[in-house]
C-alpha cells in the first residue's frame, strides 16, 4: 500500500459485526497504515479532474515546487485509507455524506508518507437508513508536527441485501 516498511504496530482498527452496532464506535480512535502517493496516479487525478487544463492557470506547480499532491486529491484518499481501519463485518454500505471543516495545513508531496488518524466523534441514528458516522480526521505527515490536512468526514452506514 505504498509504505516503505511494516508499521502495522501503529495501526488501530475499529470494526463491528453489523452496521447496527455503529454506536459502539463513538469516541474511539483509528489510525491507518502509512501511505505514499504514486506520482503516476497523481497525474491521473490531475487529468481526471481537469486541473491540468484550467482555463485560468495560476502558475502551475512552479509556485508549489515539484511532487505536489493536490489538496482535493488528499481528501479523495480518505475513503481508501479509512476503509482499511474502520468497517462493519456484516452486510453494509458506506455512503459519503460530505466533508466539513476542511483545512489544508501543510504541503504534501508524493515523496511524503502520510496516514489518517481520527476519532469517531459522533454516531447519529438515521432510523431505517442506518447510522451517520462523523469522523474527525487528520492527514498526519511522517516526521512533521503539523498535519497535511484536517477534515470532518460524514458517512452513512446502512445495510444492504447481500443476495
Rosetta constraint file for C-alpha pairs under 8 A:
AtomPair CA 1 CA 35 HARMONIC 6.27 0.50
AtomPair CA 1 CA 36 HARMONIC 7.83 0.50
AtomPair CA 2 CA 34 HARMONIC 7.43 0.50
AtomPair CA 2 CA 35 HARMONIC 4.95 0.50
AtomPair CA 2 CA 36 HARMONIC 4.93 0.50
AtomPair CA 2 CA 37 HARMONIC 7.06 0.50
AtomPair CA 2 CA 38 HARMONIC 7.69 0.50
AtomPair CA 3 CA 33 HARMONIC 7.57 0.50
AtomPair CA 3 CA 34 HARMONIC 5.43 0.50
AtomPair CA 3 CA 35 HARMONIC 5.09 0.50
AtomPair CA 3 CA 36 HARMONIC 6.26 0.50
AtomPair CA 3 CA 113 HARMONIC 7.33 0.50
AtomPair CA 7 CA 11 HARMONIC 7.12 0.50
AtomPair CA 7 CA 33 HARMONIC 6.76 0.50
AtomPair CA 7 CA 34 HARMONIC 7.16 0.50
AtomPair CA 8 CA 33 HARMONIC 6.58 0.50
AtomPair CA 10 CA 31 HARMONIC 7.21 0.50
AtomPair CA 10 CA 33 HARMONIC 7.54 0.50
AtomPair CA 11 CA 30 HARMONIC 7.43 0.50
AtomPair CA 11 CA 31 HARMONIC 5.04 0.50
AtomPair CA 11 CA 32 HARMONIC 5.48 0.50
AtomPair CA 11 CA 33 HARMONIC 5.62 0.50
AtomPair CA 11 CA 85 HARMONIC 7.74 0.50
AtomPair CA 12 CA 29 HARMONIC 7.33 0.50
AtomPair CA 12 CA 30 HARMONIC 4.84 0.50
AtomPair CA 12 CA 31 HARMONIC 4.74 0.50
AtomPair CA 12 CA 32 HARMONIC 6.75 0.50
AtomPair CA 12 CA 85 HARMONIC 6.63 0.50
AtomPair CA 13 CA 30 HARMONIC 5.65 0.50
AtomPair CA 13 CA 31 HARMONIC 6.80 0.50
AtomPair CA 13 CA 32 HARMONIC 7.61 0.50
AtomPair CA 13 CA 84 HARMONIC 7.64 0.50
AtomPair CA 13 CA 85 HARMONIC 4.22 0.50
AtomPair CA 13 CA 86 HARMONIC 5.94 0.50
AtomPair CA 14 CA 25 HARMONIC 7.33 0.50
AtomPair CA 14 CA 28 HARMONIC 7.88 0.50
AtomPair CA 14 CA 29 HARMONIC 7.95 0.50
AtomPair CA 14 CA 30 HARMONIC 6.56 0.50
AtomPair CA 14 CA 85 HARMONIC 5.89 0.50
AtomPair CA 14 CA 86 HARMONIC 4.86 0.50
AtomPair CA 14 CA 87 HARMONIC 6.68 0.50
AtomPair CA 15 CA 25 HARMONIC 7.86 0.50
AtomPair CA 15 CA 85 HARMONIC 7.72 0.50
AtomPair CA 15 CA 86 HARMONIC 5.64 0.50
AtomPair CA 15 CA 87 HARMONIC 4.90 0.50
AtomPair CA 15 CA 88 HARMONIC 5.30 0.50
AtomPair CA 15 CA 89 HARMONIC 6.90 0.50
AtomPair CA 16 CA 21 HARMONIC 6.07 0.50
AtomPair CA 16 CA 22 HARMONIC 6.72 0.50
AtomPair CA 16 CA 24 HARMONIC 7.84 0.50
AtomPair CA 16 CA 25 HARMONIC 7.94 0.50
AtomPair CA 16 CA 87 HARMONIC 6.86 0.50
AtomPair CA 16 CA 88 HARMONIC 4.91 0.50
AtomPair CA 16 CA 89 HARMONIC 6.19 0.50
AtomPair CA 16 CA 90 HARMONIC 7.92 0.50
AtomPair CA 17 CA 21 HARMONIC 7.09 0.50
AtomPair CA 17 CA 88 HARMONIC 5.71 0.50
AtomPair CA 17 CA 89 HARMONIC 4.86 0.50
AtomPair CA 17 CA 90 HARMONIC 5.48 0.50
AtomPair CA 18 CA 22 HARMONIC 7.57 0.50
AtomPair CA 18 CA 88 HARMONIC 5.52 0.50
AtomPair CA 18 CA 89 HARMONIC 6.05 0.50
AtomPair CA 18 CA 90 HARMONIC 4.51 0.50
AtomPair CA 18 CA 91 HARMONIC 7.04 0.50
AtomPair CA 18 CA 92 HARMONIC 7.63 0.50
AtomPair CA 19 CA 88 HARMONIC 5.62 0.50
AtomPair CA 19 CA 90 HARMONIC 6.73 0.50
AtomPair CA 19 CA 91 HARMONIC 7.62 0.50
AtomPair CA 19 CA 92 HARMONIC 6.27 0.50
AtomPair CA 19 CA 130 HARMONIC 7.30 0.50
AtomPair CA 19 CA 131 HARMONIC 7.67 0.50
AtomPair CA 19 CA 157 HARMONIC 6.19 0.50
AtomPair CA 19 CA 158 HARMONIC 6.41 0.50
AtomPair CA 19 CA 159 HARMONIC 6.62 0.50
AtomPair CA 20 CA 130 HARMONIC 6.79 0.50
AtomPair CA 20 CA 131 HARMONIC 7.38 0.50
AtomPair CA 21 CA 25 HARMONIC 7.89 0.50
AtomPair CA 22 CA 26 HARMONIC 7.62 0.50
AtomPair CA 22 CA 123 HARMONIC 6.87 0.50
AtomPair CA 22 CA 131 HARMONIC 6.81 0.50
AtomPair CA 22 CA 133 HARMONIC 7.85 0.50
AtomPair CA 22 CA 157 HARMONIC 7.95 0.50
AtomPair CA 23 CA 123 HARMONIC 5.51 0.50
AtomPair CA 23 CA 124 HARMONIC 7.83 0.50
AtomPair CA 23 CA 131 HARMONIC 7.93 0.50
AtomPair CA 25 CA 120 HARMONIC 6.37 0.50
AtomPair CA 25 CA 123 HARMONIC 7.72 0.50
AtomPair CA 26 CA 120 HARMONIC 5.22 0.50
AtomPair CA 26 CA 121 HARMONIC 5.99 0.50
AtomPair CA 26 CA 122 HARMONIC 5.67 0.50
AtomPair CA 26 CA 123 HARMONIC 6.01 0.50
AtomPair CA 27 CA 119 HARMONIC 6.18 0.50
AtomPair CA 27 CA 120 HARMONIC 5.31 0.50
AtomPair CA 27 CA 121 HARMONIC 5.47 0.50
AtomPair CA 27 CA 122 HARMONIC 7.24 0.50
AtomPair CA 28 CA 119 HARMONIC 5.55 0.50
AtomPair CA 28 CA 120 HARMONIC 5.61 0.50
AtomPair CA 28 CA 121 HARMONIC 7.77 0.50
AtomPair CA 29 CA 117 HARMONIC 7.49 0.50
AtomPair CA 29 CA 118 HARMONIC 5.58 0.50
AtomPair CA 29 CA 119 HARMONIC 4.27 0.50
AtomPair CA 29 CA 120 HARMONIC 6.49 0.50
AtomPair CA 30 CA 85 HARMONIC 6.52 0.50
AtomPair CA 30 CA 86 HARMONIC 7.30 0.50
AtomPair CA 30 CA 117 HARMONIC 5.81 0.50
AtomPair CA 30 CA 118 HARMONIC 5.34 0.50
AtomPair CA 30 CA 119 HARMONIC 6.15 0.50
AtomPair CA 31 CA 85 HARMONIC 6.83 0.50
AtomPair CA 31 CA 115 HARMONIC 7.22 0.50
AtomPair CA 31 CA 116 HARMONIC 5.84 0.50
AtomPair CA 31 CA 117 HARMONIC 4.45 0.50
AtomPair CA 31 CA 118 HARMONIC 6.50 0.50
AtomPair CA 32 CA 81 HARMONIC 6.07 0.50
AtomPair CA 32 CA 82 HARMONIC 6.41 0.50
AtomPair CA 32 CA 84 HARMONIC 6.51 0.50
AtomPair CA 32 CA 85 HARMONIC 5.80 0.50
AtomPair CA 32 CA 115 HARMONIC 5.57 0.50
AtomPair CA 32 CA 116 HARMONIC 5.27 0.50
AtomPair CA 32 CA 117 HARMONIC 6.44 0.50
AtomPair CA 33 CA 81 HARMONIC 7.66 0.50
AtomPair CA 33 CA 84 HARMONIC 7.88 0.50
AtomPair CA 33 CA 115 HARMONIC 5.99 0.50
AtomPair CA 33 CA 116 HARMONIC 7.78 0.50
AtomPair CA 34 CA 113 HARMONIC 6.07 0.50
AtomPair CA 34 CA 114 HARMONIC 5.43 0.50
AtomPair CA 34 CA 115 HARMONIC 4.72 0.50
AtomPair CA 35 CA 113 HARMONIC 5.35 0.50
AtomPair CA 35 CA 114 HARMONIC 5.34 0.50
AtomPair CA 35 CA 115 HARMONIC 5.88 0.50
AtomPair CA 36 CA 110 HARMONIC 6.21 0.50
AtomPair CA 36 CA 111 HARMONIC 6.82 0.50
AtomPair CA 36 CA 112 HARMONIC 6.16 0.50
AtomPair CA 36 CA 113 HARMONIC 4.74 0.50
AtomPair CA 36 CA 114 HARMONIC 6.43 0.50
AtomPair CA 37 CA 41 HARMONIC 7.38 0.50
AtomPair CA 37 CA 42 HARMONIC 7.06 0.50
AtomPair CA 37 CA 69 HARMONIC 7.69 0.50
AtomPair CA 37 CA 109 HARMONIC 7.85 0.50
AtomPair CA 37 CA 110 HARMONIC 4.93 0.50
AtomPair CA 37 CA 111 HARMONIC 7.50 0.50
AtomPair CA 37 CA 112 HARMONIC 7.87 0.50
AtomPair CA 37 CA 113 HARMONIC 7.85 0.50
AtomPair CA 38 CA 42 HARMONIC 6.39 0.50
AtomPair CA 38 CA 110 HARMONIC 6.34 0.50
AtomPair CA 39 CA 43 HARMONIC 6.38 0.50
AtomPair CA 39 CA 67 HARMONIC 7.32 0.50
AtomPair CA 39 CA 110 HARMONIC 6.03 0.50
AtomPair CA 40 CA 44 HARMONIC 6.47 0.50
AtomPair CA 41 CA 45 HARMONIC 6.28 0.50
AtomPair CA 42 CA 46 HARMONIC 6.43 0.50
AtomPair CA 42 CA 69 HARMONIC 6.67 0.50
AtomPair CA 42 CA 73 HARMONIC 7.69 0.50
AtomPair CA 43 CA 47 HARMONIC 6.34 0.50
AtomPair CA 44 CA 48 HARMONIC 5.96 0.50
AtomPair CA 45 CA 49 HARMONIC 6.01 0.50
AtomPair CA 45 CA 73 HARMONIC 6.91 0.50
AtomPair CA 46 CA 50 HARMONIC 5.85 0.50
AtomPair CA 46 CA 51 HARMONIC 5.06 0.50
AtomPair CA 46 CA 52 HARMONIC 5.43 0.50
AtomPair CA 47 CA 51 HARMONIC 6.60 0.50
AtomPair CA 47 CA 52 HARMONIC 5.91 0.50
AtomPair CA 47 CA 53 HARMONIC 7.84 0.50
AtomPair CA 50 CA 54 HARMONIC 6.60 0.50
AtomPair CA 53 CA 57 HARMONIC 7.94 0.50
AtomPair CA 59 CA 63 HARMONIC 6.42 0.50
AtomPair CA 60 CA 64 HARMONIC 7.88 0.50
AtomPair CA 61 CA 65 HARMONIC 5.59 0.50
AtomPair CA 61 CA 66 HARMONIC 6.51 0.50
AtomPair CA 61 CA 68 HARMONIC 7.39 0.50
AtomPair CA 62 CA 66 HARMONIC 7.45 0.50
AtomPair CA 64 CA 68 HARMONIC 6.85 0.50
AtomPair CA 66 CA 109 HARMONIC 7.86 0.50
AtomPair CA 67 CA 109 HARMONIC 5.07 0.50
AtomPair CA 67 CA 110 HARMONIC 5.38 0.50
AtomPair CA 67 CA 111 HARMONIC 7.01 0.50
AtomPair CA 68 CA 107 HARMONIC 7.28 0.50
AtomPair CA 68 CA 108 HARMONIC 6.22 0.50
AtomPair CA 68 CA 109 HARMONIC 4.41 0.50
AtomPair CA 68 CA 110 HARMONIC 6.38 0.50
AtomPair CA 69 CA 73 HARMONIC 6.63 0.50
AtomPair CA 69 CA 74 HARMONIC 6.89 0.50
AtomPair CA 69 CA 107 HARMONIC 7.75 0.50
AtomPair CA 69 CA 108 HARMONIC 5.68 0.50
AtomPair CA 69 CA 109 HARMONIC 5.13 0.50
AtomPair CA 69 CA 110 HARMONIC 6.14 0.50
AtomPair CA 70 CA 74 HARMONIC 6.63 0.50
AtomPair CA 70 CA 108 HARMONIC 7.95 0.50
AtomPair CA 71 CA 75 HARMONIC 6.53 0.50
AtomPair CA 71 CA 104 HARMONIC 6.73 0.50
AtomPair CA 71 CA 149 HARMONIC 7.95 0.50
AtomPair CA 72 CA 76 HARMONIC 6.17 0.50
AtomPair CA 73 CA 77 HARMONIC 6.53 0.50
AtomPair CA 74 CA 78 HARMONIC 7.19 0.50
AtomPair CA 76 CA 80 HARMONIC 7.99 0.50
AtomPair CA 77 CA 81 HARMONIC 6.16 0.50
AtomPair CA 78 CA 82 HARMONIC 5.69 0.50
AtomPair CA 78 CA 116 HARMONIC 7.48 0.50
AtomPair CA 79 CA 83 HARMONIC 5.81 0.50
AtomPair CA 80 CA 84 HARMONIC 6.90 0.50
AtomPair CA 81 CA 85 HARMONIC 7.38 0.50
AtomPair CA 81 CA 115 HARMONIC 7.52 0.50
AtomPair CA 81 CA 116 HARMONIC 6.72 0.50
AtomPair CA 82 CA 86 HARMONIC 5.90 0.50
AtomPair CA 82 CA 116 HARMONIC 6.92 0.50
AtomPair CA 83 CA 87 HARMONIC 6.29 0.50
AtomPair CA 88 CA 92 HARMONIC 6.59 0.50
AtomPair CA 91 CA 159 HARMONIC 5.64 0.50
AtomPair CA 91 CA 160 HARMONIC 5.87 0.50
AtomPair CA 91 CA 161 HARMONIC 7.15 0.50
AtomPair CA 91 CA 162 HARMONIC 6.37 0.50
AtomPair CA 92 CA 157 HARMONIC 6.54 0.50
AtomPair CA 92 CA 158 HARMONIC 5.48 0.50
AtomPair CA 92 CA 159 HARMONIC 4.27 0.50
AtomPair CA 92 CA 160 HARMONIC 5.61 0.50
AtomPair CA 93 CA 156 HARMONIC 7.86 0.50
AtomPair CA 93 CA 157 HARMONIC 5.73 0.50
AtomPair CA 93 CA 158 HARMONIC 5.29 0.50
AtomPair CA 93 CA 159 HARMONIC 5.96 0.50
AtomPair CA 93 CA 160 HARMONIC 6.55 0.50
AtomPair CA 94 CA 155 HARMONIC 6.06 0.50
AtomPair CA 94 CA 156 HARMONIC 5.44 0.50
AtomPair CA 94 CA 157 HARMONIC 4.66 0.50
AtomPair CA 94 CA 158 HARMONIC 6.48 0.50
AtomPair CA 95 CA 155 HARMONIC 5.44 0.50
AtomPair CA 95 CA 156 HARMONIC 4.94 0.50
AtomPair CA 95 CA 157 HARMONIC 6.54 0.50
AtomPair CA 95 CA 158 HARMONIC 7.86 0.50
AtomPair CA 96 CA 153 HARMONIC 7.93 0.50
AtomPair CA 96 CA 154 HARMONIC 6.27 0.50
AtomPair CA 96 CA 155 HARMONIC 4.52 0.50
AtomPair CA 96 CA 156 HARMONIC 6.39 0.50
AtomPair CA 97 CA 153 HARMONIC 7.71 0.50
AtomPair CA 97 CA 154 HARMONIC 5.11 0.50
AtomPair CA 97 CA 155 HARMONIC 5.14 0.50
AtomPair CA 97 CA 156 HARMONIC 6.57 0.50
AtomPair CA 98 CA 153 HARMONIC 6.06 0.50
AtomPair CA 98 CA 154 HARMONIC 5.33 0.50
AtomPair CA 98 CA 155 HARMONIC 7.19 0.50
AtomPair CA 99 CA 151 HARMONIC 6.46 0.50
AtomPair CA 99 CA 152 HARMONIC 5.45 0.50
AtomPair CA 99 CA 153 HARMONIC 4.62 0.50
AtomPair CA 99 CA 154 HARMONIC 6.13 0.50
AtomPair CA 100 CA 151 HARMONIC 6.08 0.50
AtomPair CA 100 CA 152 HARMONIC 4.89 0.50
AtomPair CA 100 CA 153 HARMONIC 6.49 0.50
AtomPair CA 100 CA 154 HARMONIC 7.94 0.50
AtomPair CA 101 CA 150 HARMONIC 7.55 0.50
AtomPair CA 101 CA 151 HARMONIC 5.44 0.50
AtomPair CA 101 CA 152 HARMONIC 5.91 0.50
AtomPair CA 102 CA 149 HARMONIC 7.28 0.50
AtomPair CA 102 CA 150 HARMONIC 5.72 0.50
AtomPair CA 102 CA 151 HARMONIC 4.30 0.50
AtomPair CA 102 CA 152 HARMONIC 6.83 0.50
AtomPair CA 103 CA 149 HARMONIC 5.59 0.50
AtomPair CA 103 CA 150 HARMONIC 5.43 0.50
AtomPair CA 103 CA 151 HARMONIC 6.53 0.50
AtomPair CA 104 CA 148 HARMONIC 6.09 0.50
AtomPair CA 104 CA 149 HARMONIC 4.32 0.50
AtomPair CA 104 CA 150 HARMONIC 6.65 0.50
AtomPair CA 105 CA 146 HARMONIC 6.96 0.50
AtomPair CA 105 CA 147 HARMONIC 6.13 0.50
AtomPair CA 105 CA 148 HARMONIC 5.16 0.50
AtomPair CA 105 CA 149 HARMONIC 5.06 0.50
AtomPair CA 105 CA 150 HARMONIC 7.39 0.50
AtomPair CA 106 CA 146 HARMONIC 6.89 0.50
AtomPair CA 106 CA 147 HARMONIC 6.40 0.50
AtomPair CA 106 CA 148 HARMONIC 4.51 0.50
AtomPair CA 106 CA 149 HARMONIC 6.81 0.50
AtomPair CA 107 CA 148 HARMONIC 5.95 0.50
AtomPair CA 108 CA 112 HARMONIC 6.29 0.50
AtomPair CA 108 CA 141 HARMONIC 7.59 0.50
AtomPair CA 108 CA 148 HARMONIC 5.86 0.50
AtomPair CA 112 CA 141 HARMONIC 6.80 0.50
AtomPair CA 112 CA 142 HARMONIC 6.99 0.50
AtomPair CA 113 CA 141 HARMONIC 5.94 0.50
AtomPair CA 113 CA 142 HARMONIC 5.47 0.50
AtomPair CA 114 CA 139 HARMONIC 6.22 0.50
AtomPair CA 114 CA 140 HARMONIC 5.36 0.50
AtomPair CA 114 CA 141 HARMONIC 4.30 0.50
AtomPair CA 114 CA 142 HARMONIC 5.70 0.50
AtomPair CA 115 CA 139 HARMONIC 5.58 0.50
AtomPair CA 115 CA 140 HARMONIC 5.37 0.50
AtomPair CA 115 CA 141 HARMONIC 6.73 0.50
AtomPair CA 115 CA 142 HARMONIC 7.99 0.50
AtomPair CA 116 CA 137 HARMONIC 6.41 0.50
AtomPair CA 116 CA 138 HARMONIC 5.58 0.50
AtomPair CA 116 CA 139 HARMONIC 4.76 0.50
AtomPair CA 116 CA 140 HARMONIC 6.08 0.50
AtomPair CA 117 CA 137 HARMONIC 5.76 0.50
AtomPair CA 117 CA 138 HARMONIC 5.39 0.50
AtomPair CA 117 CA 139 HARMONIC 6.64 0.50
AtomPair CA 117 CA 140 HARMONIC 6.75 0.50
AtomPair CA 118 CA 135 HARMONIC 6.56 0.50
AtomPair CA 118 CA 136 HARMONIC 5.28 0.50
AtomPair CA 118 CA 137 HARMONIC 4.32 0.50
AtomPair CA 118 CA 138 HARMONIC 6.20 0.50
AtomPair CA 119 CA 135 HARMONIC 5.67 0.50
AtomPair CA 119 CA 136 HARMONIC 5.30 0.50
AtomPair CA 119 CA 137 HARMONIC 6.79 0.50
AtomPair CA 120 CA 133 HARMONIC 6.73 0.50
AtomPair CA 120 CA 134 HARMONIC 5.96 0.50
AtomPair CA 120 CA 135 HARMONIC 4.67 0.50
AtomPair CA 120 CA 136 HARMONIC 6.54 0.50
AtomPair CA 121 CA 133 HARMONIC 7.66 0.50
AtomPair CA 121 CA 134 HARMONIC 5.55 0.50
AtomPair CA 121 CA 135 HARMONIC 5.59 0.50
AtomPair CA 121 CA 136 HARMONIC 6.23 0.50
AtomPair CA 122 CA 132 HARMONIC 7.95 0.50
AtomPair CA 122 CA 133 HARMONIC 5.87 0.50
AtomPair CA 122 CA 134 HARMONIC 5.01 0.50
AtomPair CA 122 CA 135 HARMONIC 7.25 0.50
AtomPair CA 123 CA 131 HARMONIC 6.24 0.50
AtomPair CA 123 CA 132 HARMONIC 5.61 0.50
AtomPair CA 123 CA 133 HARMONIC 4.61 0.50
AtomPair CA 123 CA 134 HARMONIC 6.30 0.50
AtomPair CA 124 CA 131 HARMONIC 5.43 0.50
AtomPair CA 124 CA 132 HARMONIC 5.00 0.50
AtomPair CA 124 CA 133 HARMONIC 6.48 0.50
AtomPair CA 125 CA 130 HARMONIC 6.31 0.50
AtomPair CA 125 CA 131 HARMONIC 4.61 0.50
AtomPair CA 125 CA 132 HARMONIC 6.39 0.50
AtomPair CA 126 CA 130 HARMONIC 5.20 0.50
AtomPair CA 126 CA 131 HARMONIC 5.26 0.50
AtomPair CA 126 CA 132 HARMONIC 6.65 0.50
AtomPair CA 127 CA 131 HARMONIC 7.47 0.50
AtomPair CA 129 CA 157 HARMONIC 7.99 0.50
AtomPair CA 129 CA 158 HARMONIC 5.84 0.50
AtomPair CA 129 CA 159 HARMONIC 7.98 0.50
AtomPair CA 130 CA 156 HARMONIC 6.80 0.50
AtomPair CA 130 CA 157 HARMONIC 5.64 0.50
AtomPair CA 130 CA 158 HARMONIC 4.56 0.50
AtomPair CA 130 CA 159 HARMONIC 7.14 0.50
AtomPair CA 131 CA 156 HARMONIC 5.63 0.50
AtomPair CA 131 CA 157 HARMONIC 5.33 0.50
AtomPair CA 131 CA 158 HARMONIC 6.73 0.50
AtomPair CA 132 CA 154 HARMONIC 6.67 0.50
AtomPair CA 132 CA 155 HARMONIC 5.61 0.50
AtomPair CA 132 CA 156 HARMONIC 4.27 0.50
AtomPair CA 132 CA 157 HARMONIC 6.21 0.50
AtomPair CA 133 CA 154 HARMONIC 5.73 0.50
AtomPair CA 133 CA 155 HARMONIC 5.31 0.50
AtomPair CA 133 CA 156 HARMONIC 6.15 0.50
AtomPair CA 133 CA 157 HARMONIC 7.24 0.50
AtomPair CA 134 CA 152 HARMONIC 6.74 0.50
AtomPair CA 134 CA 153 HARMONIC 5.86 0.50
AtomPair CA 134 CA 154 HARMONIC 4.70 0.50
AtomPair CA 134 CA 155 HARMONIC 6.70 0.50
AtomPair CA 135 CA 152 HARMONIC 5.52 0.50
AtomPair CA 135 CA 153 HARMONIC 5.02 0.50
AtomPair CA 135 CA 154 HARMONIC 6.27 0.50
AtomPair CA 136 CA 150 HARMONIC 7.74 0.50
AtomPair CA 136 CA 151 HARMONIC 6.27 0.50
AtomPair CA 136 CA 152 HARMONIC 4.63 0.50
AtomPair CA 136 CA 153 HARMONIC 6.51 0.50
AtomPair CA 137 CA 150 HARMONIC 5.71 0.50
AtomPair CA 137 CA 151 HARMONIC 5.34 0.50
AtomPair CA 137 CA 152 HARMONIC 5.91 0.50
AtomPair CA 137 CA 153 HARMONIC 7.08 0.50
AtomPair CA 138 CA 147 HARMONIC 6.34 0.50
AtomPair CA 138 CA 148 HARMONIC 7.55 0.50
AtomPair CA 138 CA 149 HARMONIC 5.79 0.50
AtomPair CA 138 CA 150 HARMONIC 4.31 0.50
AtomPair CA 138 CA 151 HARMONIC 6.43 0.50
AtomPair CA 139 CA 147 HARMONIC 5.44 0.50
AtomPair CA 139 CA 148 HARMONIC 5.31 0.50
AtomPair CA 139 CA 149 HARMONIC 5.17 0.50
AtomPair CA 139 CA 150 HARMONIC 6.23 0.50
AtomPair CA 140 CA 144 HARMONIC 7.67 0.50
AtomPair CA 140 CA 146 HARMONIC 7.29 0.50
AtomPair CA 140 CA 147 HARMONIC 4.46 0.50
AtomPair CA 140 CA 148 HARMONIC 6.11 0.50
AtomPair CA 140 CA 149 HARMONIC 7.59 0.50
AtomPair CA 141 CA 145 HARMONIC 7.93 0.50
AtomPair CA 141 CA 146 HARMONIC 7.46 0.50
AtomPair CA 141 CA 147 HARMONIC 5.63 0.50
AtomPair CA 141 CA 148 HARMONIC 6.08 0.50
